[in-house]
Amino acid sequence: MSDGKRAASAPWIRTRLRTAPGATVALAVLVLVTAFLAAAFPRAVDAYETKGLRHDIRRADAGRSALEIARPQPGLELPQAQREAGVRTPELKRVGGALVKALPAPLRADMSSVAYGLRTTKPALATEPWLPRPDTVPPQLSYTAQTGLKEHARLVEGAWPTTPDAVTSASRAVRGAVTEETAAALNMKVGSTLELPTAAGGSLKVTITGVVAPRDPRGSYWSADPLVRTPSLIPDPTSPFPQNYWTGTVLLAEDAGPALLATATEPSLFWRFPPDPSALTGPDGDRLTSVIASLESGPGLLKVRAIAGDTAAVLTGLGHVVKDNARMREAISPVIAVAALGIGSVAAVVLVMTGALIAARRKAELALMRSRGGSLRGIGGRLLAETSVTVLPASALGLLLAVLAVGEGRWWPAALASAGVGLLVCVALPLRTTLQHIRPTLHGAREDMVSAKPSRRRTVAELTLLVLAVGAVTALRRRGTSGGGTDVLVSGAPVLVALIAALVLVRLYPLPLRLAARPMARLRGAIGFLSLARAGRSSAGGALPLLALLLALATAAFGGSVIAGIGDARDDAALTAVGADARVSGRSERATLPDELVRTVRDLDGVRSAAPLRIEFGVTMPETAAAAGDADGNGTGDGATDTGSGAGTGGGDAAGASGARAMTMVGVDPASYTRLARTTGLPDFPSGLLKAAGPSAPLPEGAQSGPERVLPVIASPAVAARLGREAHAVDTLSGDFKVQVVGTVGRVASLASTNFLIVNSASLEERAPTTLLLTGAPDPGKLRAAADGNGEEFAVQLRSEERARYVNTPMQAGAERIYLAAVAAGAGYALLAVLLSLLQTAPERKTLLARLRTMGLTTGQGRRLLAFEATPQALLAAGGGLLTGWATIVLLSPGIDLVPLALAGVAGSDTSPVTLRADLWSLALPAAGVVALAAAVAGVQAWWASRRGSITELRAGDSR
């Protein structure tokens, strides 16, 4: 310029962002979503682990979770005044306050339920004549003087127990209170007196001045020692006869503790601290276990004894609660890691694909810069700068949204994950773009997959990945994931399998194209041949897009199959516990159902079929069979012990006491039980084998069975192996007879037992059913009303209610939500990969249509051409995704146990291994979505291209 000043140049970054605002916004949105998912995952894991730990501690029995510090009464060598002062409230509170301050982090006490006091450890015999004696045995009572009674109870009758005068060990009269339940069970009322013997031979008179009701009956104050709230009728262990007696607790006035020092009840001081889990987090579990172990027998115990006395002991079951939680967490984490690595790999590949698309769109621009002297460092620096301006704020915003969406969790794993997403995009895009321009590239080089020959380096890389994948799958099949611990190689096995499948399919892809192009070339129309030729030359069918699709589809199929497996396991466990859709049975094992109840229930609306069963537990196995079982080594093996009736049966078969010498006998009506088995999905029942005739024919009503009578039975495999084919005599409550095994079945309705035999109930001397199994959807209220109308000895169980028990512990629900998110994210990334692969070649397709239209190609032919061109890649991805997902599940299913996700933590649930299975919908829906999206995008591109003129697309000097 004439004035010597240089012309002002626009900033590079601003110019680039203004030039392609759409691409910039799309990249920012993709990074935002990916950073959000990456940051939300560790926070979601922390959140469900935190909620699970808190839930387990809160739901644990108060007597198990509370931390109790106890020590014997002050020694007799101490002066009496010092002994009495040591058990008074001021001293107890002083020691208790010091102990609270000494609790090591992260253990914290719930101060609202803390209790200190003195209690008797040896129950005292109560000989008052007005006390109940069920079996002529007098009750035994405990006494406790603890703080906080007024705060944790409300006065129902009388007055609060107080100490008008200072109580000492010489006092012979104190006041106390009992709960409503204790008063009702033991006939106590306001004004009742109890005599507590003293060590010197006299007695301490305890006057009941009030009846109280707990404010929070399930709180630690009342539940740590349930006898404080509710008396219990227990058997007398010293009596040779079955005799029961009452036991309960009397609450003395807060300062009445010194009077107990004179009794022979061995009083003990205690400080009870219920844990406060509100501040605990999932990662605190390991620290909490270590802290509790230290308090029980380590440096922490020394600190406690320095405060509470040298004889103090720490008693708690909180460590077991935390360990159970840790075992479930360790069992779930490897399964979650599979989903995390799968989705993470898919996201990484899609981000790289996005960089490849941007690089392809800017290839000519950067080649021009390179030809005019631009250095690789300069070009890469400018690309890094313009990428960082878009990507870093998007990553930070994704992190912020993840923190807001998932409230609980550590921030630094989320920050690292979000930063990793931003770093990958910032590095991958400039690196991939600049590496393409190390050497000058010739314009118009054909990218034809049919003629491409893989290099030796690629072959070696593929073989290396194949070895890694085989090793990972083998390790997973041998070790499984139920043993705890997370192995990256094992958890990444689905990713490696999908990677190998992608590489193999890319190698095989040209073969069907080559075979199909030959017959197409002989046809008159050009659409088929052109579509196959374009499909072979298109970069949309390369390894990277196919890898992304296979990873996404395999991960979505894996996650969907996990969800389906969890649901099936819970459905099966509920069916095992109940036996059918509904069940009516006696509350005791020997209670039989009256005929009127059976008819009433069978006629209820919604009942499709009813199957009466007579179940008898603890049937003694014939001695010869039991001896044979012991002789062949099977008497003590797995499956040789009958597990009883399972959840919800209310009884067992005494297998625990007699091992394989006890079994369960089930009397059925063959016709109704066959219908039940068919409806509920049980193994096929060979009912025809039980229709015996002759000497074993069904007995008339009221007839007696002879001991020589032989009945055909269908047995479990374990019982059949012991009985053989010979007839054996059995003694049952339903009659004495011989049984002969005529068939086997692996499972019987309503029993989790592995030792059972099934007999025709019509052949029994006593045939009244003990259980009625129903199919259909009866009204629960009417069903319970029918059962209650025949007395309180009958119980109703519903399969739907049993199923509801398995659904929502926080840890299981959190892990299940993560898998649902994995399915959704996998499907989304799969569709995005299809879109990116088609967008990469969109300019070429538009130019192709413009050129062909100048040669007479109609709009309809153009649409068919683009649809046919996209079909091979879409079918390849969809079919490969189906095969890869199915093969991954089949290969990994022997090593994956879904019990921790499906059934863990539910009392009485069937905890047999739950293997992974392929779910058809999880395989088919994402694959169908890929094909549908590819067809839709091709149709939209053809429609859009038909609206624009050929001159617009075929500009002079256009390099396309």
QUIPELIN-V545241 format. One record per residue. N is the residue number from 0. PSI is psi in whole degrees, -180 to 180 (999 if undefined). Layout:
BEGIN
{{N & PSI} {N & PSI}}
END
This chain:
BEGIN
{{0 & 155} {1 & -28} {2 & 2} {3 & -2} {4 & 144} {5 & 147} {6 & 138} {7 & 135} {8 & 142} {9 & 145} {10 & 141} {11 & -48} {12 & -47} {13 & -40} {14 & -45} {15 & -43} {16 & -36} {17 & -28} {18 & -41} {19 & 70} {20 & -35} {21 & -47} {22 & -37} {23 & -46} {24 & -41} {25 & -43} {26 & -42} {27 & -41} {28 & -42} {29 & -45} {30 & -39} {31 & -49} {32 & -43} {33 & -42} {34 & -38} {35 & -48} {36 & -42} {37 & -39} {38 & -32} {39 & -29} {40 & -56} {41 & -33} {42 & -37} {43 & -40} {44 & -47} {45 & -39} {46 & -48} {47 & -29} {48 & -39} {49 & -49} {50 & -36} {51 & -43} {52 & -46} {53 & -41} {54 & -45} {55 & -38} {56 & -41} {57 & -37} {58 & -12} {59 & 152} {60 & 137} {61 & -36} {62 & -18} {63 & -37} {64 & -23} {65 & 147} {66 & 116} {67 & 130} {68 & 120} {69 & 150} {70 & 155} {71 & 168} {72 & 158} {73 & 144} {74 & 152} {75 & -17} {76 & -13} {77 & 155} {78 & 148} {79 & -40} {80 & -37} {81 & -38} {82 & -44} {83 & -39} {84 & -31} {85 & -16} {86 & 7} {87 & 162} {88 & -45} {89 & -43} {90 & -39} {91 & -41} {92 & -35} {93 & -47} {94 & -41} {95 & -42} {96 & -40} {97 & -37} {98 & -38} {99 & -43} {100 & -26} {101 & -7} {102 & 125} {103 & 147} {104 & 146} {105 & 13} {106 & 125} {107 & 148} {108 & 145} {109 & 98} {110 & -19} {111 & -17} {112 & 14} {113 & 140} {114 & 135} {115 & 153} {116 & -170} {117 & 132} {118 & 159} {119 & 138} {120 & -11} {121 & 111} {122 & 145} {123 & 139} {124 & 127} {125 & 115} {126 & 8} {127 & 134} {128 & -22} {129 & -6} {130 & 145} {131 & 143} {132 & 89} {133 & -44} {134 & 40} {135 & 14} {136 & 125} {137 & 153} {138 & 161} {139 & 127} {140 & 147} {141 & 158} {142 & 140} {143 & 139} {144 & 100} {145 & 158} {146 & 160} {147 & 15} {148 & -44} {149 & -31} {150 & -26} {151 & 6} {152 & 160} {153 & 144} {154 & 122} {155 & -39} {156 & 145} {157 & -142} {158 & 159} {159 & 142} {160 & 134} {161 & 175} {162 & 89} {163 & -38} {164 & 159} {165 & 126} {166 & 132} {167 & 180} {168 & -15} {169 & -7} {170 & 143} {171 & 14} {172 & 129} {173 & 170} {174 & 151} {175 & 178} {176 & 160} {177 & 160} {178 & 167} {179 & -41} {180 & -41} {181 & -42} {182 & -41} {183 & -40} {184 & -33} {185 & 13} {186 & 32} {187 & 154} {188 & 172} {189 & 128} {190 & -13} {191 & 146} {192 & 146} {193 & 144} {194 & 119} {195 & 115} {196 & 145} {197 & 166} {198 & -25} {199 & -5} {200 & -13} {201 & -155} {202 & 152} {203 & 121} {204 & 125} {205 & 119} {206 & 127} {207 & 114} {208 & -11} {209 & 154} {210 & 129} {211 & 162} {212 & 131} {213 & 139} {214 & -38} {215 & 85} {216 & -29} {217 & 2} {218 & 167} {219 & -33} {220 & -38} {221 & -21} {222 & -15} {223 & -39} {224 & 96} {225 & -26} {226 & -20} {227 & -34} {228 & -43} {229 & 125} {230 & 166} {231 & 143} {232 & 114} {233 & 156} {234 & 150} {235 & 112} {236 & -17} {237 & -9} {238 & 138} {239 & -10} {240 & 158} {241 & 95} {242 & 140} {243 & 154} {244 & 159} {245 & 144} {246 & 141} {247 & -174} {248 & 139} {249 & 130} {250 & 113} {251 & 167} {252 & 153} {253 & -39} {254 & 18} {255 & 7} {256 & -41} {257 & -29} {258 & -29} {259 & -18} {260 & -22} {261 & -5} {262 & 169} {263 & 29} {264 & 8} {265 & 64} {266 & 152} {267 & 141} {268 & 148} {269 & 151} {270 & 116} {271 & 125} {272 & 102} {273 & 142} {274 & 148} {275 & 102} {276 & 2} {277 & -27} {278 & -1} {279 & 149} {280 & 165} {281 & -47} {282 & -12} {283 & -8} {284 & -45} {285 & -42} {286 & -39} {287 & -40} {288 & -44} {289 & -40} {290 & -43} {291 & -40} {292 & -38} {293 & -39} {294 & -33} {295 & -39} {296 & 63} {297 & -158} {298 & -32} {299 & -36} {300 & -36} {301 & -39} {302 & -40} {303 & -43} {304 & -28} {305 & -24} {306 & -48} {307 & -11} {308 & 155} {309 & -18} {310 & 9} {311 & 145} {312 & 147} {313 & 123} {314 & 122} {315 & 151} {316 & 12} {317 & -34} {318 & -38} {319 & -36} {320 & -45} {321 & -37} {322 & -39} {323 & -41} {324 & -41} {325 & -37} {326 & -41} {327 & -40} {328 & -42} {329 & -29} {330 & -31} {331 & -35} {332 & -40} {333 & -35} {334 & -39} {335 & -35} {336 & -32} {337 & -46} {338 & -40} {339 & -47} {340 & -36} {341 & -51} {342 & -38} {343 & -41} {344 & -41} {345 & -45} {346 & -42} {347 & -43} {348 & -40} {349 & -39} {350 & -41} {351 & -38} {352 & -38} {353 & -43} {354 & -38} {355 & -38} {356 & -44} {357 & -41} {358 & -40} {359 & -39} {360 & -28} {361 & 15} {362 & -46} {363 & -41} {364 & -48} {365 & -31} {366 & -38} {367 & -44} {368 & -39} {369 & -40} {370 & -23} {371 & 15} {372 & 5} {373 & 132} {374 & 156} {375 & -38} {376 & -42} {377 & -44} {378 & -46} {379 & -38} {380 & -43} {381 & -41} {382 & -39} {383 & -41} {384 & -48} {385 & -30} {386 & -41} {387 & -37} {388 & -33} {389 & -41} {390 & -45} {391 & -46} {392 & -37} {393 & -40} {394 & -43} {395 & -41} {396 & -39} {397 & -40} {398 & -44} {399 & -44} {400 & -37} {401 & -41} {402 & -39} {403 & -36} {404 & -38} {405 & 101} {406 & -33} {407 & 138} {408 & 157} {409 & 146} {410 & -30} {411 & -36} {412 & -37} {413 & -40} {414 & -42} {415 & -41} {416 & -44} {417 & -41} {418 & -35} {419 & -38} {420 & -48} {421 & -41} {422 & -40} {423 & -46} {424 & -43} {425 & -33} {426 & -43} {427 & -43} {428 & -53} {429 & -38} {430 & -47} {431 & -38} {432 & -44} {433 & -33} {434 & -24} {435 & -15} {436 & 23} {437 & -41} {438 & 148} {439 & 139} {440 & 140} {441 & 137} {442 & 139} {443 & 11} {444 & 132} {445 & 131} {446 & 78} {447 & 119} {448 & -29} {449 & -34} {450 & -4} {451 & 139} {452 & 120} {453 & 142} {454 & 169} {455 & -37} {456 & -42} {457 & -40} {458 & -44} {459 & -42} {460 & -42} {461 & -41} {462 & -38} {463 & -46} {464 & -35} {465 & -44} {466 & -43} {467 & -42} {468 & -44} {469 & -41} {470 & -42} {471 & -45} {472 & -42} {473 & -43} {474 & -40} {475 & -40} {476 & -36} {477 & -43} {478 & -35} {479 & 178} {480 & -6} {481 & -7} {482 & -4} {483 & 159} {484 & 150} {485 & 124} {486 & 122} {487 & -40} {488 & -44} {489 & -46} {490 & -26} {491 & 9} {492 & -43} {493 & -35} {494 & -44} {495 & -39} {496 & -44} {497 & -37} {498 & -45} {499 & -41} {500 & -40} {501 & -45} {502 & -39} {503 & -43} {504 & -37} {505 & -36} {506 & -36} {507 & -16} {508 & -41} {509 & -24} {510 & -53} {511 & -29} {512 & -42} {513 & -40} {514 & -37} {515 & -26} {516 & -28} {517 & -53} {518 & -30} {519 & -33} {520 & -22} {521 & -12} {522 & 161} {523 & -40} {524 & 151} {525 & -8} {526 & -47} {527 & -46} {528 & -44} {529 & -40} {530 & -42} {531 & -40} {532 & -43} {533 & -40} {534 & -36} {535 & -31} {536 & -13} {537 & 138} {538 & -7} {539 & -21} {540 & 19} {541 & 179} {542 & -38} {543 & -50} {544 & -41} {545 & -39} {546 & -44} {547 & -43} {548 & -45} {549 & -41} {550 & -46} {551 & -46} {552 & -39} {553 & -41} {554 & -41} {555 & -41} {556 & -40} {557 & -48} {558 & -44} {559 & -37} {560 & -35} {561 & -46} {562 & -45} {563 & -39} {564 & -38} {565 & -46} {566 & -43} {567 & -39} {568 & -41} {569 & -39} {570 & -42} {571 & -39} {572 & -40} {573 & -40} {574 & -39} {575 & -39} {576 & -40} {577 & -41} {578 & -23} {579 & -163} {580 & -30} {581 & 159} {582 & 134} {583 & 125} {584 & 166} {585 & 151} {586 & -22} {587 & 160} {588 & -32} {589 & 2} {590 & 131} {591 & 154} {592 & 128} {593 & 153} {594 & -36} {595 & -41} {596 & -42} {597 & -44} {598 & -40} {599 & -46} {600 & -39} {601 & -28} {602 & 2} {603 & 149} {604 & 137} {605 & -13} {606 & 117} {607 & -43} {608 & 156} {609 & 136} {610 & 108} {611 & 138} {612 & 142} {613 & 107} {614 & 126} {615 & 118} {616 & 160} {617 & 27} {618 & 126} {619 & 128} {620 & 142} {621 & 141} {622 & -40} {623 & -39} {624 & -42} {625 & -40} {626 & -38} {627 & -39} {628 & -40} {629 & -34} {630 & -35} {631 & 9} {632 & 5} {633 & -5} {634 & -23} {635 & 9} {636 & 176} {637 & 138} {638 & -8} {639 & -12} {640 & 126} {641 & 129} {642 & 7} {643 & -159} {644 & -7} {645 & -178} {646 & 134} {647 & -2} {648 & -22} {649 & 13} {650 & 176} {651 & -179} {652 & 22} {653 & 19} {654 & -28} {655 & -30} {656 & -34} {657 & 6} {658 & -133} {659 & 1} {660 & 1} {661 & 147} {662 & 175} {663 & 132} {664 & 132} {665 & 117} {666 & 126} {667 & 157} {668 & 114} {669 & -41} {670 & -50} {671 & -35} {672 & -34} {673 & -42} {674 & -41} {675 & -46} {676 & -38} {677 & -38} {678 & -40} {679 & 0} {680 & 18} {681 & 165} {682 & 150} {683 & 131} {684 & 119} {685 & 74} {686 & -28} {687 & -24} {688 & -19} {689 & -5} {690 & 79} {691 & 157} {692 & 178} {693 & -138} {694 & -25} {695 & 16} {696 & 159} {697 & 142} {698 & 145} {699 & 159} {700 & 126} {701 & -9} {702 & 155} {703 & 147} {704 & 136} {705 & 152} {706 & -18} {707 & 0} {708 & 131} {709 & 122} {710 & 134} {711 & 138} {712 & 152} {713 & 124} {714 & 164} {715 & 159} {716 & -37} {717 & -44} {718 & -39} {719 & -36} {720 & -28} {721 & -36} {722 & -30} {723 & -153} {724 & 0} {725 & 159} {726 & 136} {727 & 140} {728 & 137} {729 & 147} {730 & 120} {731 & 167} {732 & -15} {733 & 3} {734 & 164} {735 & 129} {736 & 178} {737 & 150} {738 & 146} {739 & 124} {740 & 125} {741 & -3} {742 & 168} {743 & 153} {744 & 141} {745 & -13} {746 & 145} {747 & 146} {748 & 139} {749 & 4} {750 & 137} {751 & 9} {752 & 149} {753 & -5} {754 & 100} {755 & 161} {756 & 146} {757 & 132} {758 & 155} {759 & 118} {760 & -25} {761 & -18} {762 & -1} {763 & 151} {764 & -43} {765 & 112} {766 & 7} {767 & 130} {768 & 149} {769 & -14} {770 & 141} {771 & 118} {772 & 133} {773 & 143} {774 & 153} {775 & -159} {776 & 69} {777 & 154} {778 & 122} {779 & -39} {780 & -46} {781 & -37} {782 & -44} {783 & -35} {784 & -39} {785 & -40} {786 & -41} {787 & -27} {788 & -14} {789 & 18} {790 & 171} {791 & 7} {792 & 3} {793 & 139} {794 & 150} {795 & 130} {796 & 137} {797 & 139} {798 & -37} {799 & -39} {800 & -38} {801 & -38} {802 & -35} {803 & -19} {804 & -21} {805 & 2} {806 & -33} {807 & 74} {808 & 147} {809 & -39} {810 & -43} {811 & -44} {812 & -40} {813 & -44} {814 & -36} {815 & -38} {816 & -36} {817 & -40} {818 & -35} {819 & -42} {820 & -36} {821 & -40} {822 & -47} {823 & -44} {824 & -40} {825 & -43} {826 & -41} {827 & -45} {828 & -31} {829 & -46} {830 & -37} {831 & -37} {832 & -40} {833 & -45} {834 & -44} {835 & -42} {836 & -36} {837 & -35} {838 & -30} {839 & -33} {840 & 10} {841 & -45} {842 & -39} {843 & -41} {844 & -40} {845 & -41} {846 & -39} {847 & -46} {848 & -40} {849 & -42} {850 & -41} {851 & -29} {852 & -31} {853 & -16} {854 & 6} {855 & 11} {856 & 128} {857 & 169} {858 & -43} {859 & -41} {860 & -36} {861 & -40} {862 & -43} {863 & -36} {864 & -48} {865 & -38} {866 & -45} {867 & -34} {868 & -39} {869 & -19} {870 & -46} {871 & -46} {872 & -41} {873 & -44} {874 & -37} {875 & -46} {876 & -44} {877 & -49} {878 & -42} {879 & -37} {880 & -42} {881 & -49} {882 & -41} {883 & -45} {884 & -45} {885 & -45} {886 & -38} {887 & -44} {888 & -43} {889 & -40} {890 & -37} {891 & -15} {892 & -35} {893 & -21} {894 & 3} {895 & 124} {896 & 120} {897 & 8} {898 & -46} {899 & -31} {900 & -30} {901 & -45} {902 & -14} {903 & 143} {904 & -2} {905 & 117} {906 & 136} {907 & 2} {908 & 155} {909 & 118} {910 & 25} {911 & 154} {912 & 140} {913 & 108} {914 & 159} {915 & 141} {916 & 155} {917 & 129} {918 & 124} {919 & -44} {920 & -39} {921 & -27} {922 & -42} {923 & -40} {924 & -50} {925 & -38} {926 & -42} {927 & -35} {928 & -37} {929 & -47} {930 & -44} {931 & -41} {932 & -41} {933 & -43} {934 & -40} {935 & -44} {936 & -41} {937 & -41} {938 & -41} {939 & -41} {940 & -41} {941 & -41} {942 & -43} {943 & -40} {944 & -32} {945 & -20} {946 & -17} {947 & 146} {948 & 160} {949 & -31} {950 & -37} {951 & -39} {952 & -33} {953 & 70} {954 & 152} {955 & 134} {956 & 2} {957 & 135} {958 & -2} {959 & 999}}
END
